[in-house]
């Protein structure tokens, strides 16, 4: 299993994505994939 990312590593990732010209939301989605988390959809939250 991979070690968890620190706050600084996450910030560094987002800065690198911004420097590449990646849109903010796409950078957040990429970070979420790396962290293995998903934003719940409406069907999941209404259960």
N, C-alpha and C positions, 0 to 999 in steps of 0.2 A: 504494500500500500504506500502511496505517496505521502510525503509530509505535508501538513496543512500549510497554506500560504499565509504569510504574515501580512499585516496591514500595509507595510512598506512594499512588499512584493506585489501586492494587488495594485497599489498606486503606481509603481514602476511599470506594470503591465499596461495600465490605462494610459499613462504618459506615452509609452512606446506606440500604442495603437493610435493615439491622437497625432503623433509625429508622422505616422504613415498615412494620415488623412482618413482613417476609419471613422465613420459616424459614431457619435456617443452611444446610441442605443445598441448598435452592432457590437461595440466594444464591451458593453455590459453583458450582452447575450453570450459573447465568447468567454468572458470571465465566469459567468454562471455555468457554462458547459464544463470549463476547467474544474470548477469547484464541485460539480456534480449536483447542482441544485436547479430546480425548475420553478417558474412562476405558475401558480395554480390557475387553471381556467375556471370560468364561472360554474360549470357543472360540478367540479370538484369542491368548490367553496359552498355550494348550496346543499350539500348532503347533511 
